[in-house]
């Protein structure tokens, strides 16, 4: 039997979104970090280290920037 925890219990999001806060460039690394429950610094460091290897890392980042939706801003009614 598999138990599913809610996002508030694990500290991770159930969906993949680029957050409005904590972005450095586009929020791709921060969004991935929040989704998988790791620190954004770790994802950013892994991305930078992967850039030392041959491959389409920058193209993948640009594609994720386009296809991962941005987090919606919450409006507070006064």
C-alpha positions in Angstrom: 0.0 0.0 0.0 1.4 3.4 -1.0 0.7 6.4 1.2 0.8 9.8 -0.5 1.7 12.8 1.7 0.3 16.3 1.1 2.6 19.1 -0.1 2.5 20.8 3.3 3.8 17.6 5.1 6.8 17.1 2.9 7.7 20.6 2.0 7.5 19.9 -1.7 5.0 21.0 -4.4 2.8 18.5 -6.1 3.2 20.3 -9.5 6.2 21.7 -11.3 6.1 25.5 -11.4 8.7 28.3 -11.5 8.3 30.2 -8.2 7.9 34.0 -8.1 10.4 34.2 -5.2 13.8 32.7 -5.0 14.5 33.0 -8.7 18.0 33.8 -10.0 17.4 33.8 -13.8 14.1 32.2 -14.7 13.3 30.0 -11.6 13.8 26.7 -13.4 16.3 25.4 -10.9 14.3 26.7 -8.0 11.1 25.1 -9.4 12.8 21.7 -9.8 14.2 21.9 -6.3 10.9 22.7 -4.8 9.2 19.9 -6.8 11.7 17.2 -5.7 12.2 18.4 -2.1 15.9 19.5 -2.4 17.6 22.8 -1.9 17.7 25.2 -4.9 21.5 25.6 -4.4 22.0 21.9 -5.0 20.1 22.0 -8.3 21.9 25.1 -9.4 25.3 23.6 -8.5 24.4 20.4 -10.4 23.4 22.4 -13.4 26.6 24.4 -13.4 28.7 21.2 -13.1 26.8 19.7 -15.9 27.8 22.6 -18.1 31.4 21.3 -18.0 30.3 18.2 -19.9 29.4 18.2 -23.6 25.6 18.4 -24.2 22.7 20.6 -24.7 22.3 21.8 -21.1 21.5 25.5 -22.1 19.0 24.4 -24.7 17.3 22.1 -22.1 17.2 25.1 -19.6 15.6 27.3 -22.3 13.0 24.6 -23.1 12.1 24.2 -19.5 11.9 28.0 -19.1 9.3 27.9 -21.9 7.3 24.9 -20.9 7.3 25.1 -17.1 4.5 27.5 -16.0 5.3 30.3 -13.7 3.6 30.3 -10.2 0.5 32.4 -10.1 0.6 35.5 -8.0 -1.8 35.4 -5.0 -4.0 38.4 -4.7 -5.1 39.3 -1.2 -8.4 41.1 -0.8 -8.3 43.9 1.7 
